[in-house]
Amino acid sequence: MIHPKRKTGKSITAIEWIEHFRGLLNGRSQNNLTDFEQYVKASLPVIERPAGPDGPLDCQIEAEETAESIECLKSGKYPGTDMILNEMLKSAQHLIT
């Protein structure tokens, strides 16, 4: 059995472990989660797009945007569930855009 020790060299007791993990599990308040969510949202880049008739995600996809995305694809990657290889998209780019 492994006996973890403190920096002082004394072993940590089972009761101390229990108290430690109870504090971790019970110490998470809703405020902490909200702070974390706010931090994540503040860290993400903001992409502004013109709004379509039903909202910002309902706008026309531009041919240039599709072409840029296809050019950024890396070759030699395993395909997704649709089994379409990046190389297939790159070779058919003139038909797609």
Residue pairs with C-beta under 8 A, 6 or more apart in sequence:
3 11
3 12
4 11
4 12
5 11
5 12
6 12
49 56
49 59
50 56
50 59
51 58
51 59
52 58
52 59
52 60
63 97
64 97
66 96
66 97
67 93
67 97
70 89
70 90
70 93
70 96
70 97
71 90
71 93
73 86
73 89
73 90
74 86
75 86
75 87
75 90
76 86
77 85
77 86
79 85
79 86
89 96
